[in-house]
Amino acid sequence: MFKNLDKLASTFGGGTFAREGSPAERTSKSVDVKKIHKMFKNAAKENIKSFTVYVAELKELVAKLHYQKQLLVCQVLELEANKSATETGGSLVPWEFLFEQQR
């Protein structure tokens, strides 16, 4: 019976079947556990790298959006200042000046 199983295992790339409780079976299981542990460890490292890159990209995007928000706020302030200046006859304030003040 074991000879047929050994032939079947070698056909599919495996080795010989060890009897339950034999030293060969224990060695085989410990090698498989080590192999699986190594695969999970490598996969975890790759996931951490991916998350790190993703977080860095998000931080960059947030910084760009924050900059654009500041720019828009200053442009709105300029429009409001110019609107009130034209109504009261005062001087106009450029948005670049307001933007630099806000930074």
Protein Blocks (a to p, Z undefined) as FASTA:
>chain_A
ZZmmmmmmmmnopacdddehiaklmmmmmmmmmmmmmmmmmmmmmmmmmmmmmmmmmmmm
mmmmmmmmmmmmmmmmmmmmmmmmmmnopacddfklmmmmmZZ
